[in-house]
């Protein structure tokens, strides 16, 4: 099994609902074992056009699928939530990014691992450090060490991880 970190983000529509549905779909995928899901953080957008704040979280999963198969599954989850790709780094109902797959380093037309900007983004590192601080991000180091180096202004913890429990999804 390979340990995988997955970033979840939404800044259109029912932001929390989109993240909850993404986690539900991760849990319902028989090829994935969800190990942990962080709390939800509201974060300022980084790059791209002017847009509303995001809700962000990180999920840790174990899997045996290939990176391409995992990417396909993540894009299916995005598409099911109405994700469109008209504006690069623009607003989105749901963004599901593979941050890292164990120690794998790769760069193909479809996927770069580890994610090329994961090591510098507070909205990724802060929730990631909450659920898997000892994860070694290839080429960059331990997530906990990276998280203390990033800017944490504009990142506010909004909901605890229990919002991803099915019985709590009516919040």
Secondary structure, DSSP 4 states (H G I P E B T S, - for coil): -EEEEEEEEE-SSSHHHHHHHHHHHHHH-TTEEEEEE--EEEE---SSSS-PPEEEEEEEEEE-S-HHHHHHHHHHHHHHTT---SSTT---S-EEEEEEETT--EE-SS-EES-TTGGG-HHHHHHHHHHHTT-EETTTEEHHHHHTTS--TTEEEEE-GGGGSGGGTT-
